[in-house]
Structures are given as structure tokens and as C-alpha cells.
Amino acid sequence: NRDGYSPNQYFLDDAPDYFSYAILAHSIAVIEPYADMYLYPKEAAYYSDDLFYYHYRLCSVDDPTDCYSGLYFPDDSSKSTSVNIQCSPHDKYTLTVNALSNEREVLSSKSGLAKCLYVRREIRDLNEKDLDATMTAMHELWAYDSEVGKGLYGEDFISAKNLLEMHYFQASWRDTDHSHEGLAFLSHHLQMTNFFEDSVQLVDPSVTVPYWDYTRDSTEVTGLDVSYSPMYTNKTFGTIQPPKQWKYSNGDTVLSG
């Protein structure tokens, strides 16, 4: 489990029915790349009277000598240790977990497959550390043009300016808007989002571009004005608070909201 977050719901016994991912059908855990990961064993409650700690070990399926170990103490999390694995999405690891008693007797042992995957979270669910890291990494795409960025972070770096030009180019054809009409909308914007995220992860491979569930704004934000969304704060993309009144060119006044 990534440091600072609740356990991944997918692996819990009471996970909602809509949590179903074919790519995780044979996995018992997810490893997020370049992130501090802690063990969260579902069986901890079964041994609460006798259990002293868990010892876990992750070894690459492709290279069994590439291994990482950690400890989990159910009664004192401050003693638990994390692992940080610089893996790539879909890398596979064998996870072995041993539950030990106070006398270090092995109470149970379990092995299974752990898969390396990025986990995308809603932007307001990011903790302060990860939100800051994400916004800092994004900022580099505006701070540098593509050529400078390639020199700093790698050949796949694309600046925000070039992504904007790509969007304009696809949308401005005289025959049709290739970015927004018909089936192009999803595929074009998905690809541009992938370009953006790839560049962000060249800057900081521990972050994932979050998504924005704007339907939450109507229930969690006072009023329906998008300018009050958590997307627009001094910690994210800046405030866009509107004036109290808008005026048409003919002088008529329209109240905001």
C-alpha cells in the first residue's frame, strides 16, 4: 500500500462489484513505481493475540536476484519498514509474506504475484506531499520548451506549449475539427494526455497525473460555480474567482452564478 493512503480497495473482501480489472486477476498486490510501499495484510486480525510481525519479500520474476524486503508490525506501525521499487508498469514480482509469532514461529506463509502499476487518484484525494510533487513536475512542462526539456529529462519530453500547438493543429482544419468531432474526441485527447503524463513522469517517475471528478464539486463545494472548485486553488492551478457582476457590451448587467 502506498505510504499516506488507505489500502487499495480492489484487494479488500468488501470491494465494490465495479472493481474488476482483468490485468489484476492473478495478482495479490500492486506496487506503485518509485513510491514508498508498505505491506497491508488482510489476515492481520486473525493473529492479533499472538502475532509479532510480518516479514515480506518481493523478487522480480524476470530477475530473481532483484529482491526487496520489509517488515509490518500490526500493533506499532512506526516499526514497519517500506520498500521503494524503481519498476516499470506491468513488471511482475513474486510476493512472499510470513506471519511470525512473538517466538518467531511462522504462523502462516503466503505467496503470490504482485504487479507494478501506476494508480490514478482524484486530485483532491492526493495527500499534500504527492499533490506538491505532481504540481512541481507538471510545472516543468510550462517552464521549459521541448528542446531544453529533452536535454534535461529525455527525448520523450514534450512541453506544454507543443501540446497546445498539437491540440490547435488537430482542431483547426477547414474540413472538420479532428480533435472534437465524431470518434476523434476520445482517441485524440487520450493520446495527448498520455504524451503529457509521459513527460511529467520523466520529471518525477513517482507521480501519476490525477483525474478531476467534477461531479463532486456540486456536492462538496458551496454553490455550482466552477471557480470555487478545488482544481483552482493556490496549491493547484491558481484561483479564478469571477467578479460579482458581468456586463454585456450594451451595458446590461448579469449576476454571476
N, C-alpha and C positions, 0 to 999 in steps of 0.2 A: 504494500500500500504506500502511495506517495506521501512523503512527510507533509503534515499540515492538513490532511484531508481525511474524511470518513472513508471506511472501507468501500471498495468498488462494489456497487450493488449487484453487479452481474453474478458474482460468485456467492452471494448470500442465499440462504434457503428460502427466504421470503421475497426474492427478487420478483418484480412485476413481470407479467407474461410477455410484455413487449421487449424485454431484454433478451434478445435471441440473436446471436451472431455466429454464423456458420464457421468463421475463421477461429473461433474460440471453443468449438465443440469438443475438442480433445485436450483443452488446457485447463489447468487448475489455478493459474495465476497470470497476471500481466506485469511486465517490467517496463516502466517508462524510461526512455533513454536519458542518460546524463542526469537523472534525478535521484535524490536520496530516497531509497525504498526500504520500508520496514515490513516485517512479517506480520500478518494478521490471521492467525489460525482459528478457524471456526470451532474447533474442538476444545478450545481453552477452558470452557465452562465445565467440561466433563471431568477434568482433573484438578479443579481448583483447590481441593483439600490437600492433595499430595504433590502437585506439580511444582517444580522449582524453576525450570526454564525450558525454552525450546532452542534447539540448535538447528540452523538451516544452512543448506549449501546449494549453490547454483553453479552448474557447469555447462559450458557451451556444448551443444550437440555436435557441432562441426569440429570443435577442438576441445576434447575432454580435459585438457590441461589448463584451460582458461576457466578458473573457478573463483567463486566469491562466497564468503561465509559471514553469517551474522547470528545474533542472539536475540531472543524475545523473552522478556520477563513479564508475565501477566500481572503480577502484583506490584511491580515497580518499573514503569516504562522508562525511567531515567537511566536504567541499566541496559536497556535494549540498544543494540547496535544496528546500523543500517548498511546497505550496500549501494554503491553507485556504479552502474554498468554503462559503459560507452558503446551501447549496442545500436544496431540499425533496425528499423521496422521489419518485423517478421522473422528476425533471428530467433532461434529456439534454444531453450536451456532446460536441462533436467533439474528439477527442484526436489531435494530430499529434506524432509523435516523429521527430526527426532524429538519426542517429548520425554523429558527426563525428570525423575523424582528428586527429592532432597538428597537421597543417597546416590544420585546419578545413575539410577537404574532406568533403562529405556522402557518407558511405559507404552509407547507406540511409535511406529515409523511409517511414513507415507512418502511416496514418490510420485511425480507426475511431470507434465510438460508445462513450462512457463514460456510465454511468448512476449517478445519485445514489441510494444505498440505505443504510439502516442495516444493520449486520452484528451479529447477536446471537451472543455468545460464552458459553461455560460460565463460571460465576462464578470458578472457580479459574484460568481461563486469562487473566483480566484482569490487566494489569500494575498495579503499585502506584498509579501516577498515575490510571488510569481507574477502578480499584476505589474509590479515595478520592473521586473526583468523583461516581461513581454513588451511593455511600452518603450523601454530603453532599446530593446532590439529593433522594434519597429521604427524608432526614430532614425536609425542609421540609414534606412531606405530613403528618407527625406533629406538627410544630411549630406549624402554623397551621390554623385552621378554614377552611372553604371561602370564607367571605366575605372574610376577611383575605387569603387566598391569591389570590383573584380580583383584589383590589386591587394585589397585589404582582406577580403573574405573568400575569394574563389571565383572561378569562371562563370558559375551559375548565378551570380548576384545580378539582380535587376533592380534598378532604382524605382522609386515611386513615380518619378517623372516619366520614365519609359513605360511603366504600366499604364499611366494615364494616357499617354500618346497611343498605346496599343488599343485602349478602350475607344478613344476618339476615332482612330482609323477604322476600326470594325463597324462603328456606329454611323459613320458619315458618308457611306457610299450612296450615290444618287439613285441606284435602283432599289435599294432597301437598306434597312438598319440591320446589319448582320449580327449585332450583339443583343438585340432586344425583341426581334420579331420571330415568331414561329419557334421551332425547336432549338434555335441557336441560343436562346437566353440562358438555359441551364448549362449547356456544354461550354459556352464561351466564358461565362462568369466562374464556373468551376475551375476551368483551366487557369484563368487569371488569378484566382485565389490560390491555386497550387503554386504558381510562379511566386506569388507574394510570400506564401508560407515557406517555400524552399529558401528564399532569400533571407527571411527572418531567422530561420534555423541555421543558416550559415554564420550568422552573427552570434546566436546563442542556441545551441542544439538542445537545450533543456526545455525550451518553451514550445507551446503549441498555440497557434492563433485561435483565440476563443470565438465562440459564436454569440450572437445577440438575440435573445428571445424577447422580441419587442412586445409580445402579448403579456409579459409580466409587468410591463410599465403601467398598464391600465389598472392593475390590481395592487401594485406595490408603490406607485408614485402618485402623489396627490395631483388630481386632475389628469387630463389626457394630453397635455402639451408636451411634445417630444423634447422640447428644450430642457425639460426637467428630468430627462432620462439619465440613469447612471452612466450612460455612454458619454455624456457631456459634462464632465467634471474636471477640476484642475489636476486630477490624477490620471485622466484618460485623454480625451480629445479636446479638452477645453470647453468652457461654458459658452452657450449660445442663447442666453436669456433674451427674449424679444422685448422691444419697447411695449409700453402699456397700450399704445394705440398705433394702428397703421392708417395711413391716409392714401386714398387714391389720388391720381393726378388731378381729378376735378375738385378735390378738396373734401370729398365725403370721408367721414371717419368710420373705421371698422374696429370694434373692440377685439383685442386678441383673445384667442380661445374659442 
